[in-house]
């Protein structure tokens, strides 16, 4: 599904879950208000990629920018240096896509489900769906060998007509640290309704 390890480290657009209710459409919020900001992640991180999603940001099966009435997509990516003893995330990728309807967003979320299934089929572990949006899913996996193995958490959700994903990784990264960041992004999306 992904071409190289660096692409996986910097860009993972995956997640899936259980279908929930409708939710109010997000229509007037700027795209930047749907992804994490510098204030959300802290000054120890450097923002290295921000703005509208472009061709290199797309990954199968979600690689058609006009899929399901999509009206736009945004990204914010942050990194910090660290070693295998550094606590918390080292790389954060926050993405959001807006659709013309909740139906379009739900169809996009189904594609997240497909993408997450790839991680599970190659040794990842499906986690309990986090309490985000109308439907959500999360996976975790490791790459590398101890003590240099990198832990990944990929969380995706749908809130009304917006789908979102958060990919975080680090050597000493916990679920609590990952979900805290996803909850900050979810609050931003809910505030845009």
N, C-alpha and C positions, 0 to 999 in steps of 0.2 A: 504494500500500500504506500509506504513512504520510500523514497529513493535512497537516502543516506542517513547515517547516524546524526550528522550535524543538523539535517533538516528535522529529524525527530526531536532533537534537543531544543531547537528553536521554534518549531512549529508543529504542534499536534492539534488537529481540529477533530476531536472525537468525543462522543459520549452518547448515551441512550437511556431509556427508562420506561416508566409506567405512565400511560396517558391520563391526563387530568382534565380539569374543566377549562373554560374559555379564557377569561381574563380580558382586561381592557386593552385595546390596541394602543401601541405607542406610535404617535404620528407626528408630533411637533418637536420632539426632543432632537437636539443635534446628535450626530453619531458619537461624538467624543464623550457625551454624557452617559453612554451605554457601556463603556469599558473602564477599566481601572485607571486612576490618575496617579501622579507622583505622590500626592498627599495620602493616597490609599496604601501605598507600599512602603513609604518611608525614604528618608534622604540617603540611606546607605545604598540604594539602588540607582542605577543609571538607566534612564529611558533611552532605548536605542532604535525603536521603530514605532511610529505613531501615525495615525491618519487612516484614510480609506484603504480598504484591502485592495491589493493588486494581484495580477496573475500569479506571482510566486507564492502568494498566500493561500491559493486554492489547492485542495488535495482531494483525490477521489474518495468517496463518491460525490463529494460536495464541490465539484470543480466547475460547474456551470454558473457563472455570475448572474444569469437571468432566471435561475431555477425558481419555480413555484411563485412567481410574482415578486421576487426579491427586489427591494428598492434601494438597498445599500448595505455595505458592510464596513466595519471599523476594527481597528487593532490598536493595541498598546502593549509593548514588550519592554521588559526591564531585566537587568542583570546586575550581579555584583560578584566580586571575586571571592574565592574561598578555597578551602582544602577539605579533605575528607573528615576533618574535625569541626567544620563550620556548621553551626546549628541553623536550621531553617532553609527556606528556598534560596537558590542561587539564580534561577531563571524563572521568569513569570511571563506567560503569554495570555493576554486577555483579548477575546474576540467577541463580536456581536454582529448579527445580521438582522435587518428589519425587512418584513414582508408586508405586502398589501393586505393580507388577511391572516387570521389565526390558522385557517386551514393550510395556507402556504407554509406557515411556520411549523405546523405539526408535521407536514410532509418532510420538511427539512430536518426536523428532529428524528424522523424515521431513518434518514441517512446517517445521522450521528449514531444511531443504534447499530447500523451495519458496520460503521467504522470501529466502534468499540468492540464489536464481536471479534474483529481481527486481533485486537490485543489479547482478548481472553483466549482465543484459539492458539496463541503463541506463548502461553504461559502467564499472561496477566490474570488478575483476579478482579471479578466484578464485586463492587461494594454495594451496600444498601443504598438505595436512592436517597440523596440528601434532600432536605426540605427547602427546595428552591423552585420558584415558579410553579407552572402547572404540571410539568413533567420533567423528570431529571434522571440522570444516571451517572455513575462514576466508576472508574477502574484505577487500579494501581499495578505497577510492574517495576522491576529492577533491570538495569543494564550494567554489565561489568561484573567483576569479581571483588569480593571483600578484600581489603578494606576500602577499595575504591569504587564499589558499586554505587550507582546513582539511582535513587528512588524517584519515581514519577507518579503523580496523581493527575488524572485527566477527568474533569468534571464538566458536564454539559447539561443545559436545561433550556426549557421554553417558557417564556412568560408572555402570554398574549400573542402578539404578532412579532415577537423578537426571539431569536435563538441566540444562545451565548455559550461560550466555552472558556474554561480556564485550564491551562496546562502549567503545572509547576514541577520543578525538580530540584533535588539537592541531595547531598550525601547523608545528612541527618535531618530528614524532613518527616514530619508527622502529619497524619490525617487532620488533626486539629488545626495545624498551621495552614494547610491547603484549604480546608473548608472555610476558615475565617476570611481568607481572601475572596473566595467565591461568594460568601455572604455580603461582602462589601460591594462587589459588582452587582449582585442581585438587588441590593438596596438602591443602587444608582438606576437600574432599569425600572424598578417599581416607582421611583420618584419621577421618572419620565412619563408615567401614565397620566 
